[in-house]
């Protein structure tokens, strides 16, 4: 069982995104809300200049067995962490993520132009990051909960289904009427599902 629950934001670095769900999670583990340095309210860190640096930052936080709870692009980083240090990660909870798989042909809307236009201060290296982890995901034996909304244009359910097929110990749960922000907008339902996965419900 995890001693820490580490909450990872999406591309905007919103540290407040998981707060409503975290407040409702009954599991007694310590709750850590992680921010991406240089994104949103998190101060810039001169040592962070790429996705690999973010992965290293998250790994450095995992000094005890931890569950990673991640939104959107944070899910890709969570999977990178799980691949690098499976000994540190007890569970994965991924919401509306591409998970580092090729979503071509799955109906996903490209979010990058919108974010690049509306949030010009975000690092270009983050927005330009593309990596296909498909051939590596079968190595992840960590229990994984995939949370999807059936009204998500950025990461449609077909993306969740493909990710579930790649992760041997995953379960996909689709929330009716939810969109890309389901972790925030459907906090009570999401918290209950997380507690069930962690064995505290």
N, C-alpha and C positions, 0 to 999 in steps of 0.2 A: 504494500500500500504506500502511496506517496506521503512524504513528509511536507512537501511543498506543492502548491498549485501555482504554476507560472502562467500568467495570462499575457498573450502576445497580440498586439494590435494589427490592423491591416495597413494599407499603403499610407494612410494619412497619419499614422502614429498616434491615434486617439487612445490615450491611457484611460480615459473614462468609459470606453466602449463596454468593457466587461464588468464594470462596477455593479450595475443592477443585478446581474446574474450571480456574481461572486457573493453579494450580500445574502443571497438566498440559498447558497450551497451549504449543506449541513456538515459535510465532511470536515473534520477538525484540522486538516493540514493548514500550514501557514499560507497566506495568499499574497502573491507578489504580482504587481501590475507593472509589466516591463514596457519601457518606451524605446523607440528607435532614436539614437542620438542624432540631433539635427532635424528631427521631425516634430511638428507641433510644439508641445511644451517642453520637450526634452532637450537640454542643452547640447550644442554641437560637441563632438569628440574628435579631435584631429587624428586619432588612431582608427577611426571608422571611415573607410573609403570604398566599401563594396560589400556585397552580400556575405562573402566569406568572413568579414569582420563582424557582421551582425550575428552570424552563426557562432563565432567564437565568444561573443559577448553573452549570448544565452547559455552556452556551455559553462562559462565561468560562473554563472548564477546557480548552477546545479551542483551544489556541494552536498546534497542529500538526495535520496530517491524522490523524483518529481514527476508530476503530470503536467503536460503542456496543453494549454487550452488556447487555440489560435484562430484568428479571424482572417479570411481572405489570403493576401500575400504572406501574412504571418504563418499560415499553414505550410507554405513551401519551406520557410525557414525552420519550422518545427520538424518537418520531415528530414531536412538536412541534418538537424541536430540528432534525430533518432538514428539516422544512418551512421553518423560519426561516433555517437556515444550511446548505444542502446542500453548499456549498463546503468545509465543515469536516468533513463526515462521509463516510468512505470505504465503510463497511459498516454494516449493522444486523443484530444478532442478537437476536431477540425471543422470549422463552420464556413461554408461557401467559398472554399479555396479551389484554386486550380491544381494545387498539390504538385506543381512542377511537371504536370503531364501535358501533352500536346492536345489542346482543346479544339483544334481545327475540325470543322464539320460537326461540332456538338452544339452549335447555336449560341455560343458565348459572345456577348457584346464586348468589344475592346474598350476597357475603362481608361487606358493610358492617355489618349488625347484629351479627354475631359479633365482628368487630374492634372495633366501637364499645363493645361490652359488656366484652370482655376486655382492651382496651387504651385505657382512658378518657383517657390522657394525650395520645394522638395528636390533632393539630389537626383540628378539625371541618371546616375548609375543604377539607382533603384528602379526607376521607371523603365530603363532600357534592359533590365535583367530578363533573360530568357534561358531556361535550362530544362531539358527533358529528363526527368528522373525515372521515367516509366520502367526501364530495364533493371532498376535497382530496388524498386519498392517491394518486390517479393521477399527481400531479405528482412523486412521489418516484421517481427513476430510480436510486437507490442499490441495489446488490446487497444483498438481504435474505434472511436465513435465519430461518424460523419454526419454532420447536421446540415440539412439543406432546406431551402424554401422553394415551394413549387412556383413562386412568382419572381424568381431571381433572374434578371436578364444578364447579369455579369457572369454568374456561374450556374447555369441551368442544371436541372436534376440529372441530365445525361452525363454531365461532368462528374457528379457524385457517383453515378452508377459505374462509370469507367474507373474512377479511383477505387471504389469498393472492389472491383474485379482485380485490381493490382495489389491490394493490401490483404494478405491472407487471413488476418484476424480482425477484420473491420466489420462494422455494421452501419448501414445507411439508414438514417431516420429523416423522413421528409415532413416538414411542417406546413400544413395547408395555409395558404394565404400569406406566407412569409416571403420576404425578399432578401436582398443581400445583407441587410442589417439585422437578421433574425436573432443574433446573439444579444442584441440590445433591445429590440422591440418585443421579443418573446422570452424575456428573461425568466419568468417563473417556469415555463415549460422546459427551457434549456437547462436551468439549474436542476430540475427534477431528473432529467435524463443523465446529467453528469453525475449526480449522486447515485443513480442506479448503476452506472458503469463502475463507480468507485466502491460500490458495495455498502453505501451509507444510507440507502433508501429502501 
